[in-house]
C-alpha cells in the first residue's frame, strides 16, 4: 500500500455510474464491478466496491462465495435477510450496521424475504434499498466473521457516526469492527428541524475520503450541490464542511492508505 500527496477532489455524478438491471435487481456501481470494467475506475483508497442496490420483494442474491474482503452493508429502506455458511442469520434494516469478513472464504445469501425470519412483518411487498461496500483487509487469510449492531439512537443526533472501523482512534466509539486498520465508515443523517434550517458536518482529515450521498441533497464546501447518488473522492483534501437543508444521509469512508498505484 502507498500514499499520495497531491490534493485532489473528484466529483462523480450518480447518473454516470455503471448499471446492472435485471427483472429483480437495479444496481448502480461507483467502481468497476462484475462485467463492468473500467481500468481507470477500480478503487479509491482501500474502497473497491460501492454498490447501490434495489431488490424486488421475494428476490435476491442466492448463495455465493467471497474471500479476503471486508463487506459492509447499509440498508436505506426495507429489510434484507443475511444467511451464511458460518450459521449466521439476520435481518438487516435501516439503522443497523452489518459487517461480514470473508477471510479465508465464506458462502452467503442476501434476500428480500425478511417476513420468513421476522414474525413482526406479516406481509413483505416492498423493495429493499441498500448500499454495499467492500474494503481491503490488512492481510489475506484471516478467519471469516460476522457482526451487526443497532445504532439508530446514535444516528438521531445528526452528526457523523463511526459505523464500522479498524482505526484505533475510533475503537471506543465505533459500532462494529473491521479488519482494516486504515479505514472507517461514517454515516450522518442530516435533517432540518424546520423549513429554512440547516445542519452541517465537517469531513475528517485523511489522505483518502469517499463521500456518497445516499439520500437527499447536500452542499459541500469547494464543490457545490451534491444530489442523491453523487460521490466525491478526495485525496489529501479533508476538513470541508457539508451542509444539508433538507433530510439527507451521507456515507463517508475515511482511509489512511490505498492500494498500489493505479
Secondary structure, 3 states (H helix, E strand, C coil): CECCCCCEEEEECHHHCEEEECCCEEEEECCCECCECCCCCCCECCEEEEEEEEECCCCEEEEEEECCCEEEEEEEECEEEEEECCCCEEEEECCEEEEEECCCCEEEEEECCHHHCCCCCCCCCCCEEEEEEEECCCCCCCCCEEEEEECHHHHCCCCCEEEEECCHHHCCCCCEECCCCCEEEEEEEECCCCCCCCEEEECCCCCEEEEEEEECEEEECCCEEEECCCEEEEECCCCCEEEECCCEEEEEEEECCECCCC
